[in-house]
Amino acid sequence: QAVEVDWSDDPDVYSFDVLRDGDLLATVNTLSVIDNTVYYNGTYCYQVDGYDASGLLVASTDSGCITIVP
């Protein structure tokens, strides 16, 4: 099982931090991440923060949650 997290691009963003349940899952410069560390019957909440080249937060998503069912 896996969860694919996708988001829209922002022209001011250089890199994205993908958070799962408030903890850093990945830092990427793409528009999606696949989380293959999820388990059945678990609920996971994801948020994406975008940073400019100077490391300043310039964009952020709301948290979105999913429950993995068999």
Backbone bond lengths (Angstrom), bond angles and torsions (degrees), N, CA, C in turn:
res aa  C-N    CA-C-N  psi(-1)  N-CA   C-N-CA  omega(-1)  CA-C   N-CA-C  phi
1 Q - - - 1.441 - - 1.524 108.97 -
2 A 1.314 114.52 148.91 1.464 120.70 -178.58 1.525 108.80 -156.54
3 V 1.319 115.39 158.51 1.456 122.17 176.07 1.523 107.45 -122.83
4 E 1.337 115.93 129.21 1.460 120.08 174.16 1.523 107.89 -100.23
5 V 1.311 115.86 124.26 1.459 122.35 179.02 1.527 107.37 -106.68
6 D 1.340 116.61 119.72 1.467 122.68 -179.48 1.529 109.00 -119.67
7 W 1.333 115.77 152.45 1.458 120.26 177.10 1.515 109.22 -152.16
8 S 1.329 115.27 169.04 1.467 121.51 -179.00 1.519 110.94 -86.51
9 D 1.318 115.58 152.98 1.461 121.11 178.52 1.525 110.28 -77.46
10 D 1.299 115.05 154.92 1.464 123.15 174.06 1.519 105.88 -131.61
11 P 1.327 119.72 125.77 1.465 121.07 -174.46 1.529 113.86 -63.05
12 D 1.323 117.85 -19.69 1.465 120.72 179.97 1.524 112.98 -88.51
13 V 1.326 117.51 -5.70 1.461 121.21 -173.97 1.527 110.89 -94.00
14 Y 1.334 114.67 133.54 1.462 122.50 178.41 1.527 110.67 -100.03
15 S 1.345 116.92 -38.55 1.462 121.22 179.38 1.525 109.61 -147.36
16 F 1.328 114.68 158.36 1.460 121.69 -177.95 1.520 110.32 -121.58
17 D 1.323 115.99 138.21 1.458 121.68 168.68 1.520 107.12 -102.53
18 V 1.322 116.46 126.41 1.455 121.69 176.39 1.522 106.76 -102.92
19 L 1.327 115.36 121.97 1.458 121.35 -178.89 1.518 109.80 -107.82
20 R 1.321 116.42 139.60 1.458 121.99 172.58 1.515 107.57 -120.91
21 D 1.309 115.83 119.51 1.468 121.90 -178.39 1.521 111.24 54.69
22 G 1.333 116.45 35.98 1.455 121.93 176.80 1.515 115.55 85.40
23 D 1.331 117.25 -6.25 1.468 121.61 179.69 1.522 109.90 -105.74
24 L 1.323 116.54 145.10 1.459 121.50 -179.86 1.522 110.83 -64.67
25 L 1.337 115.63 122.87 1.458 121.56 176.87 1.523 110.48 -96.72
26 A 1.351 116.33 -42.23 1.462 120.15 -177.87 1.522 109.85 -163.03
27 T 1.335 115.20 152.51 1.465 122.64 169.67 1.516 106.29 -117.20
28 V 1.343 116.23 122.02 1.465 120.52 -173.12 1.524 110.02 -139.18
29 N 1.330 115.64 167.15 1.464 120.82 170.98 1.527 109.91 -120.77
30 T 1.327 115.69 25.64 1.461 123.24 175.39 1.529 108.61 -108.16
31 L 1.326 117.46 -177.63 1.463 121.59 -178.05 1.524 112.88 -110.56
32 S 1.332 116.73 20.04 1.460 120.03 175.40 1.524 109.93 -161.80
33 V 1.321 113.79 157.63 1.466 122.11 175.98 1.519 106.86 -141.07
34 I 1.315 117.02 140.81 1.461 121.43 173.26 1.520 107.86 -106.61
35 D 1.329 115.42 121.10 1.463 122.37 178.36 1.526 107.58 -100.07
36 N 1.319 116.23 105.85 1.464 120.26 179.71 1.523 111.71 -103.71
37 T 1.334 116.39 23.61 1.467 121.00 178.29 1.524 110.77 -110.51
38 V 1.346 117.02 26.37 1.456 121.28 179.20 1.531 109.87 -96.27
39 Y 1.320 115.77 159.01 1.465 121.93 -178.75 1.517 110.28 -127.32
40 Y 1.338 116.49 152.32 1.456 120.93 176.07 1.521 110.55 -57.33
41 N 1.319 115.31 145.50 1.466 124.63 179.68 1.521 113.20 68.18
42 G 1.318 117.45 10.39 1.463 121.35 175.19 1.518 109.73 -95.32
43 T 1.320 116.45 147.41 1.459 122.15 174.03 1.522 107.73 -111.92
44 Y 1.333 115.96 130.05 1.456 122.17 -174.84 1.524 109.31 -128.36
45 C 1.320 115.73 136.80 1.463 121.27 -179.71 1.527 108.84 -117.04
46 Y 1.332 115.31 128.18 1.462 121.72 -175.69 1.522 111.00 -115.59
47 Q 1.333 115.08 145.91 1.461 122.46 174.21 1.524 107.05 -142.96
48 V 1.336 116.64 147.30 1.458 121.49 179.21 1.526 108.79 -122.54
49 D 1.337 115.81 127.68 1.463 122.34 176.10 1.518 108.49 -112.55
50 G 1.332 116.62 135.57 1.460 121.74 179.89 1.516 111.43 -109.12
51 Y 1.320 116.63 134.98 1.463 123.33 -177.78 1.516 110.45 -120.80
52 D 1.336 115.86 143.84 1.467 119.30 176.19 1.530 109.30 -81.03
53 A 1.320 116.50 -179.47 1.469 121.40 -176.13 1.519 112.70 -62.84
54 S 1.326 117.43 -21.28 1.467 121.50 178.06 1.523 112.52 -87.52
55 G 1.335 116.93 -4.04 1.453 120.66 179.91 1.518 114.30 88.29
56 L 1.335 116.74 13.19 1.461 120.31 178.52 1.525 110.20 -88.91
57 L 1.331 116.22 137.13 1.455 121.38 177.41 1.517 109.49 -68.11
58 V 1.341 117.73 121.27 1.466 121.56 -177.96 1.532 112.96 -121.92
59 A 1.320 118.24 -12.00 1.462 121.25 179.83 1.519 109.12 -155.21
60 S 1.336 116.08 148.60 1.453 120.50 179.33 1.524 109.55 -153.09
61 T 1.316 117.25 141.57 1.453 121.25 176.19 1.521 109.65 -93.35
62 D 1.318 115.54 163.76 1.452 120.17 166.87 1.523 107.36 -72.29
63 S 1.307 116.28 162.11 1.449 120.74 176.12 1.527 109.69 -77.72
64 G 1.325 115.97 135.73 1.461 122.04 176.43 1.517 109.30 -123.10
65 C 1.336 117.25 134.01 1.461 120.91 -173.79 1.530 111.29 -115.28
66 I 1.333 114.64 152.76 1.455 121.68 178.67 1.515 108.13 -144.08
67 T 1.343 116.00 143.76 1.465 122.13 173.80 1.513 107.72 -109.88
68 I 1.320 117.02 130.23 1.458 123.06 -178.83 1.528 108.36 -88.39
69 V 1.327 116.29 120.48 1.464 120.37 179.26 1.524 109.68 -117.50
70 P 1.323 116.51 146.51 1.476 119.09 179.73 1.519 112.08 -70.26
